[in-house]
Amino acid sequence: MKLKVIFSALIMSAVLFVSQANAQTDGPKHPHKGGERFSPKKQTEWMKTELSLSDDQTAKVETINQKYSDKRKAMHEEHRKQMKALKDEQDKEFQSVLNKDQYAKLEAKKAEMKEKRKQAHKERKGTNK
């Protein structure tokens, strides 16, 4: 039973970390640059070039791009706060079920998984250049 709880905790933590990592994308991805993020200004420049926008359209499009970028950032920040509160709540429940050694082992496993994700991310970034 305890193993089941620990395994569930590891799975839930992995899901939490993956969802947070995926949520960190701000703005649409450029279709011709390997998906790298770009600012509302860069997005507008791309649209100006690709869609042959007039100066008036460009100014309006940049305002729109900035507006929605700001909204995405606010939503992302709120989501991060909610996810942290959820994780803290889950940790409190684990602490009430697991003994100190088990909880320490769980935390060590989560740290190990986090480090592996960081390393994998670095390796992926290195191959995309």
Backbone as JSON Lines, residues from 0, in Angstrom:
{"i":0,"aa":"M","n":[0.83,-1.2,0.0],"ca":[0.0,0.0,0.0],"c":[0.87,1.25,0.0]}
{"i":1,"aa":"K","n":[1.93,1.24,0.86],"ca":[2.81,2.4,0.93],"c":[3.54,2.59,-0.4]}
{"i":2,"aa":"L","n":[3.91,1.5,-1.03],"ca":[4.58,1.59,-2.32],"c":[3.65,2.21,-3.36]}
{"i":3,"aa":"K","n":[2.41,1.86,-3.28],"ca":[1.41,2.41,-4.2],"c":[1.29,3.92,-4.02]}
{"i":4,"aa":"V","n":[1.3,4.38,-2.76],"ca":[1.22,5.81,-2.46],"c":[2.46,6.53,-2.99]}
{"i":5,"aa":"I","n":[3.63,5.96,-2.77],"ca":[4.87,6.57,-3.24],"c":[4.9,6.61,-4.76]}
{"i":6,"aa":"F","n":[4.51,5.52,-5.4],"ca":[4.49,5.48,-6.85],"c":[3.52,6.52,-7.4]}
{"i":7,"aa":"S","n":[2.35,6.61,-6.78],"ca":[1.37,7.62,-7.2],"c":[1.94,9.02,-7.04]}
{"i":8,"aa":"A","n":[2.65,9.24,-5.97],"ca":[3.26,10.55,-5.72],"c":[4.28,10.88,-6.8]}
{"i":9,"aa":"L","n":[5.08,9.91,-7.16],"ca":[6.09,10.15,-8.2],"c":[5.42,10.46,-9.54]}
{"i":10,"aa":"I","n":[4.4,9.73,-9.87],"ca":[3.68,9.96,-11.13],"c":[3.05,11.35,-11.13]}
{"i":11,"aa":"M","n":[2.38,11.69,-10.04],"ca":[1.71,13.0,-9.96],"c":[2.74,14.13,-10.03]}
{"i":12,"aa":"S","n":[3.87,13.94,-9.37],"ca":[4.92,14.96,-9.42],"c":[5.45,15.12,-10.83]}
{"i":13,"aa":"A","n":[5.65,14.01,-11.51],"ca":[6.14,14.07,-12.89],"c":[5.15,14.81,-13.77]}
{"i":14,"aa":"V","n":[3.87,14.51,-13.6],"ca":[2.84,15.19,-14.38],"c":[2.85,16.69,-14.08]}
{"i":15,"aa":"L","n":[2.98,17.04,-12.81],"ca":[3.03,18.45,-12.42],"c":[4.2,19.16,-13.09]}
{"i":16,"aa":"F","n":[5.38,18.55,-13.02],"ca":[6.56,19.18,-13.59],"c":[6.45,19.31,-15.1]}
{"i":17,"aa":"V","n":[5.94,18.28,-15.75],"ca":[5.8,18.33,-17.21],"c":[4.8,19.4,-17.61]}
{"i":18,"aa":"S","n":[3.67,19.48,-16.88],"ca":[2.67,20.48,-17.24],"c":[3.2,21.89,-17.02]}
{"i":19,"aa":"Q","n":[4.02,22.08,-15.97],"ca":[4.6,23.4,-15.75],"c":[5.61,23.74,-16.85]}
{"i":20,"aa":"A","n":[6.39,22.77,-17.23],"ca":[7.36,23.03,-18.3],"c":[6.67,23.37,-19.6]}
{"i":21,"aa":"N","n":[5.61,22.65,-19.93],"ca":[4.86,22.93,-21.15],"c":[4.15,24.26,-21.1]}
{"i":22,"aa":"A","n":[3.77,24.69,-19.91],"ca":[3.03,25.94,-19.77],"c":[3.91,27.16,-19.92]}
{"i":23,"aa":"Q","n":[5.2,26.98,-19.98],"ca":[6.1,28.11,-20.02],"c":[6.32,28.69,-21.4]}
{"i":24,"aa":"T","n":[5.54,28.3,-22.35],"ca":[5.62,28.85,-23.69],"c":[4.85,30.15,-23.73]}
{"i":25,"aa":"D","n":[5.48,31.22,-24.19],"ca":[4.81,32.51,-24.28],"c":[4.71,32.91,-25.74]}
{"i":26,"aa":"G","n":[3.53,33.0,-26.23],"ca":[3.34,33.44,-27.61],"c":[3.43,32.28,-28.58]}
{"i":27,"aa":"P","n":[2.99,32.53,-29.78],"ca":[3.02,31.48,-30.79],"c":[4.44,31.19,-31.24]}
{"i":28,"aa":"K","n":[4.62,30.03,-31.81],"ca":[5.94,29.64,-32.27],"c":[6.1,30.01,-33.74]}
{"i":29,"aa":"H","n":[7.27,30.45,-34.06],"ca":[7.58,30.85,-35.42],"c":[7.63,29.59,-36.29]}
{"i":30,"aa":"P","n":[6.89,29.57,-37.36],"ca":[6.82,28.35,-38.16],"c":[8.1,28.02,-38.93]}
{"i":31,"aa":"H","n":[9.04,28.95,-39.02],"ca":[10.22,28.7,-39.84],"c":[11.52,28.72,-39.04]}
{"i":32,"aa":"K","n":[11.42,28.77,-37.72],"ca":[12.64,28.85,-36.93],"c":[12.69,27.78,-35.85]}
{"i":33,"aa":"G","n":[12.25,26.6,-36.16],"ca":[12.36,25.49,-35.22],"c":[11.51,25.67,-33.97]}
{"i":34,"aa":"G","n":[10.5,26.51,-34.03],"ca":[9.6,26.66,-32.9],"c":[10.11,27.54,-31.78]}
{"i":35,"aa":"E","n":[11.13,28.35,-32.02],"ca":[11.6,29.2,-30.93],"c":[10.57,30.29,-30.62]}
{"i":36,"aa":"R","n":[10.51,30.68,-29.34],"ca":[9.56,31.71,-28.94],"c":[9.98,33.05,-29.5]}
{"i":37,"aa":"F","n":[9.0,33.92,-29.68],"ca":[9.37,35.25,-30.08],"c":[8.39,36.27,-29.54]}
{"i":38,"aa":"S","n":[8.87,37.48,-29.37],"ca":[8.12,38.55,-28.72],"c":[6.99,39.05,-29.61]}
{"i":39,"aa":"P","n":[6.06,39.81,-29.02],"ca":[5.0,40.4,-29.83],"c":[5.56,41.26,-30.97]}
{"i":40,"aa":"K","n":[6.66,41.94,-30.7],"ca":[7.27,42.78,-31.74],"c":[7.82,41.91,-32.88]}
{"i":41,"aa":"K","n":[8.51,40.84,-32.53],"ca":[9.03,39.93,-33.57],"c":[7.88,39.25,-34.31]}
{"i":42,"aa":"Q","n":[6.84,38.89,-33.57],"ca":[5.68,38.28,-34.2],"c":[5.06,39.24,-35.21]}
{"i":43,"aa":"T","n":[4.97,40.51,-34.82],"ca":[4.41,41.52,-35.71],"c":[5.27,41.7,-36.95]}
{"i":44,"aa":"E","n":[6.58,41.71,-36.75],"ca":[7.49,41.85,-37.91],"c":[7.31,40.67,-38.86]}
{"i":45,"aa":"W","n":[7.2,39.48,-38.29],"ca":[6.99,38.31,-39.13],"c":[5.68,38.44,-39.9]}
{"i":46,"aa":"M","n":[4.6,38.85,-39.21],"ca":[3.3,39.01,-39.87],"c":[3.37,40.1,-40.94]}
{"i":47,"aa":"K","n":[4.09,41.18,-40.64],"ca":[4.23,42.28,-41.6],"c":[4.87,41.76,-42.89]}
{"i":48,"aa":"T","n":[5.91,40.98,-42.73],"ca":[6.62,40.44,-43.89],"c":[5.78,39.4,-44.63]}
{"i":49,"aa":"E","n":[5.26,38.44,-43.89],"ca":[4.54,37.33,-44.5],"c":[3.19,37.73,-45.08]}
{"i":50,"aa":"L","n":[2.54,38.74,-44.46],"ca":[1.19,39.12,-44.87],"c":[1.15,40.45,-45.61]}
{"i":51,"aa":"S","n":[2.32,41.05,-45.82],"ca":[2.42,42.34,-46.5],"c":[1.49,43.39,-45.87]}
{"i":52,"aa":"L","n":[1.66,43.57,-44.55],"ca":[0.81,44.52,-43.84],"c":[1.21,45.95,-44.16]}
{"i":53,"aa":"S","n":[0.23,46.83,-44.18],"ca":[0.51,48.26,-44.32],"c":[1.03,48.77,-42.98]}
{"i":54,"aa":"D","n":[1.53,50.0,-42.96],"ca":[2.03,50.59,-41.7],"c":[0.91,50.69,-40.68]}
{"i":55,"aa":"D","n":[-0.28,51.08,-41.12],"ca":[-1.43,51.19,-40.22],"c":[-1.79,49.82,-39.64]}
{"i":56,"aa":"Q","n":[-1.84,48.81,-40.5],"ca":[-2.14,47.46,-40.03],"c":[-1.07,46.96,-39.06]}
{"i":57,"aa":"T","n":[0.18,47.25,-39.39],"ca":[1.29,46.8,-38.55],"c":[1.16,47.36,-37.14]}
{"i":58,"aa":"A","n":[0.84,48.64,-37.04],"ca":[0.68,49.27,-35.72],"c":[-0.46,48.62,-34.94]}
{"i":59,"aa":"K","n":[-1.57,48.37,-35.62],"ca":[-2.72,47.76,-34.96],"c":[-2.43,46.3,-34.56]}
{"i":60,"aa":"V","n":[-1.77,45.58,-35.44],"ca":[-1.43,44.19,-35.17],"c":[-0.46,44.11,-33.98]}
{"i":61,"aa":"E","n":[0.49,45.02,-33.92],"ca":[1.43,44.99,-32.8],"c":[0.71,45.24,-31.48]}
{"i":62,"aa":"T","n":[-0.25,46.15,-31.48],"ca":[-1.04,46.42,-30.27],"c":[-1.8,45.16,-29.86]}
{"i":63,"aa":"I","n":[-2.39,44.49,-30.83],"ca":[-3.13,43.26,-30.55],"c":[-2.19,42.18,-30.02]}
{"i":64,"aa":"N","n":[-1.05,42.0,-30.68],"ca":[-0.1,40.99,-30.24],"c":[0.38,41.25,-28.81]}
{"i":65,"aa":"Q","n":[0.64,42.51,-28.49],"ca":[1.1,42.86,-27.14],"c":[0.0,42.61,-26.11]}
{"i":66,"aa":"K","n":[-1.22,42.98,-26.45],"ca":[-2.36,42.79,-25.55],"c":[-2.51,41.32,-25.16]}
{"i":67,"aa":"Y","n":[-2.46,40.44,-26.15],"ca":[-2.67,39.02,-25.87],"c":[-1.44,38.37,-25.26]}
{"i":68,"aa":"S","n":[-0.28,38.89,-25.55],"ca":[0.92,38.4,-24.88],"c":[0.84,38.71,-23.38]}
{"i":69,"aa":"D","n":[0.4,39.92,-23.06],"ca":[0.24,40.3,-21.65],"c":[-0.8,39.43,-20.96]}
{"i":70,"aa":"K","n":[-1.89,39.14,-21.65],"ca":[-2.93,38.28,-21.07],"c":[-2.4,36.86,-20.83]}
{"i":71,"aa":"R","n":[-1.63,36.33,-21.8],"ca":[-1.06,34.99,-21.64],"c":[-0.11,34.95,-20.45]}
{"i":72,"aa":"K","n":[0.69,35.99,-20.31],"ca":[1.63,36.04,-19.18],"c":[0.88,36.04,-17.85]}
{"i":73,"aa":"A","n":[-0.18,36.83,-17.76],"ca":[-0.98,36.88,-16.53],"c":[-1.62,35.53,-16.23]}
{"i":74,"aa":"M","n":[-2.17,34.9,-17.26],"ca":[-2.78,33.58,-17.09],"c":[-1.74,32.55,-16.66]}
{"i":75,"aa":"H","n":[-0.58,32.63,-17.28],"ca":[0.5,31.7,-16.95],"c":[0.91,31.85,-15.49]}
{"i":76,"aa":"E","n":[1.06,33.09,-15.05],"ca":[1.46,33.35,-13.66],"c":[0.4,32.82,-12.69]}
{"i":77,"aa":"E","n":[-0.85,33.05,-12.99],"ca":[-1.94,32.56,-12.14],"c":[-1.94,31.03,-12.11]}
{"i":78,"aa":"H","n":[-1.72,30.43,-13.26],"ca":[-1.66,28.97,-13.34],"c":[-0.51,28.44,-12.49]}
{"i":79,"aa":"R","n":[0.63,29.09,-12.56],"ca":[1.79,28.66,-11.76],"c":[1.48,28.72,-10.27]}
{"i":80,"aa":"K","n":[0.8,29.78,-9.85],"ca":[0.43,29.92,-8.43],"c":[-0.51,28.8,-8.02]}
{"i":81,"aa":"Q","n":[-1.49,28.5,-8.86],"ca":[-2.44,27.43,-8.56],"c":[-1.74,26.08,-8.5]}
{"i":82,"aa":"M","n":[-0.84,25.82,-9.43],"ca":[-0.12,24.55,-9.44],"c":[0.77,24.41,-8.2]}
{"i":83,"aa":"K","n":[1.41,25.51,-7.78],"ca":[2.24,25.46,-6.58],"c":[1.38,25.18,-5.35]}
{"i":84,"aa":"A","n":[0.22,25.82,-5.24],"ca":[-0.67,25.59,-4.12],"c":[-1.13,24.13,-4.1]}
{"i":85,"aa":"L","n":[-1.43,23.59,-5.26],"ca":[-1.85,22.2,-5.37],"c":[-0.72,21.27,-4.94]}
{"i":86,"aa":"K","n":[0.48,21.55,-5.39],"ca":[1.64,20.73,-5.02],"c":[1.89,20.8,-3.52]}
{"i":87,"aa":"D","n":[1.8,21.99,-2.93],"ca":[2.0,22.15,-1.49],"c":[0.95,21.36,-0.7]}
{"i":88,"aa":"E","n":[-0.28,21.41,-1.18],"ca":[-1.37,20.67,-0.53],"c":[-1.1,19.16,-0.59]}
{"i":89,"aa":"Q","n":[-0.65,18.7,-1.76],"ca":[-0.33,17.29,-1.92],"c":[0.82,16.89,-1.0]}
{"i":90,"aa":"D","n":[1.85,17.72,-0.92],"ca":[2.99,17.43,-0.05],"c":[2.57,17.31,1.41]}
{"i":91,"aa":"K","n":[1.67,18.17,1.86],"ca":[1.18,18.09,3.24],"c":[0.48,16.76,3.49]}
{"i":92,"aa":"E","n":[-0.31,16.33,2.53],"ca":[-0.99,15.04,2.68],"c":[0.0,13.89,2.7]}
{"i":93,"aa":"F","n":[1.03,13.94,1.85],"ca":[2.05,12.9,1.87],"c":[2.75,12.88,3.22]}
{"i":94,"aa":"Q","n":[3.05,14.04,3.76],"ca":[3.73,14.11,5.05],"c":[2.87,13.5,6.16]}
{"i":95,"aa":"S","n":[1.56,13.57,6.01],"ca":[0.69,12.99,7.04],"c":[0.59,11.46,6.91]}
{"i":96,"aa":"V","n":[0.97,10.91,5.77],"ca":[0.86,9.47,5.54],"c":[2.23,8.8,5.65]}
{"i":97,"aa":"L","n":[3.24,9.41,5.09],"ca":[4.58,8.8,5.04],"c":[5.36,9.12,6.31]}
{"i":98,"aa":"N","n":[6.27,8.19,6.67],"ca":[7.16,8.52,7.79],"c":[8.29,9.41,7.26]}
{"i":99,"aa":"K","n":[9.13,9.91,8.14],"ca":[10.17,10.87,7.73],"c":[11.13,10.28,6.7]}
{"i":100,"aa":"D","n":[11.51,9.04,6.87],"ca":[12.43,8.4,5.92],"c":[11.78,8.26,4.54]}
{"i":101,"aa":"Q","n":[10.53,7.84,4.52],"ca":[9.82,7.68,3.25],"c":[9.66,9.02,2.55]}
{"i":102,"aa":"Y","n":[9.29,10.04,3.32],"ca":[9.11,11.36,2.71],"c":[10.43,11.9,2.18]}
{"i":103,"aa":"A","n":[11.51,11.7,2.93],"ca":[12.84,12.14,2.47],"c":[13.21,11.41,1.18]}
{"i":104,"aa":"K","n":[12.91,10.12,1.12],"ca":[13.21,9.33,-0.1],"c":[12.39,9.86,-1.27]}
{"i":105,"aa":"L","n":[11.12,10.16,-1.01],"ca":[10.26,10.72,-2.06],"c":[10.84,12.04,-2.58]}
{"i":106,"aa":"E","n":[11.22,12.91,-1.68],"ca":[11.8,14.19,-2.08],"c":[13.1,14.01,-2.87]}
{"i":107,"aa":"A","n":[13.91,13.05,-2.45],"ca":[15.16,12.76,-3.17],"c":[14.86,12.25,-4.58]}
{"i":108,"aa":"K","n":[13.85,11.39,-4.7],"ca":[13.47,10.87,-6.02],"c":[12.96,12.0,-6.92]}
{"i":109,"aa":"K","n":[12.15,12.9,-6.35],"ca":[11.64,14.02,-7.13],"c":[12.79,14.91,-7.6]}
{"i":110,"aa":"A","n":[13.76,15.15,-6.72],"ca":[14.92,15.97,-7.09],"c":[15.73,15.28,-8.19]}
{"i":111,"aa":"E","n":[15.85,13.97,-8.09],"ca":[16.57,13.2,-9.11],"c":[15.86,13.31,-10.46]}
{"i":112,"aa":"M","n":[14.54,13.16,-10.45],"ca":[13.77,13.26,-11.69],"c":[13.89,14.67,-12.28]}
{"i":113,"aa":"K","n":[13.87,15.67,-11.42],"ca":[13.99,17.06,-11.88],"c":[15.34,17.27,-12.56]}
{"i":114,"aa":"E","n":[16.38,16.73,-11.97],"ca":[17.72,16.86,-12.54],"c":[17.81,16.15,-13.89]}
{"i":115,"aa":"K","n":[17.19,14.98,-13.99],"ca":[17.19,14.24,-15.26],"c":[16.46,15.05,-16.34]}
{"i":116,"aa":"R","n":[15.35,15.68,-15.96],"ca":[14.61,16.51,-16.93],"c":[15.45,17.69,-17.39]}
{"i":117,"aa":"K","n":[16.15,18.31,-16.44],"ca":[17.03,19.44,-16.79],"c":[18.09,18.99,-17.78]}
{"i":118,"aa":"Q","n":[18.7,17.85,-17.49],"ca":[19.76,17.34,-18.36],"c":[19.2,17.01,-19.75]}
{"i":119,"aa":"A","n":[18.05,16.38,-19.79],"ca":[17.43,16.04,-21.08],"c":[17.09,17.31,-21.85]}
{"i":120,"aa":"H","n":[16.64,18.33,-21.14],"ca":[16.31,19.6,-21.78],"c":[17.57,20.23,-22.37]}
{"i":121,"aa":"K","n":[18.65,20.2,-21.62],"ca":[19.92,20.75,-22.12],"c":[20.38,20.0,-23.36]}
{"i":122,"aa":"E","n":[20.23,18.69,-23.33],"ca":[20.65,17.88,-24.48],"c":[19.79,18.18,-25.71]}
{"i":123,"aa":"R","n":[18.47,18.37,-25.5],"ca":[17.6,18.7,-26.62],"c":[17.93,20.07,-27.17]}
{"i":124,"aa":"K","n":[18.21,21.02,-26.3],"ca":[18.56,22.37,-26.76],"c":[19.86,22.33,-27.57]}
{"i":125,"aa":"G","n":[20.79,21.5,-27.14],"ca":[22.07,21.41,-27.84],"c":[21.95,20.84,-29.22]}
{"i":126,"aa":"T","n":[20.98,19.96,-29.44],"ca":[20.82,19.33,-30.75],"c":[19.97,20.18,-31.69]}
{"i":127,"aa":"N","n":[19.22,21.16,-31.15],"ca":[18.35,22.0,-31.99],"c":[19.07,23.22,-32.55]}
{"i":128,"aa":"K","n":[20.31,23.41,-32.21],"ca":[21.02,24.62,-32.67],"c":[21.49,24.49,-34.07]}
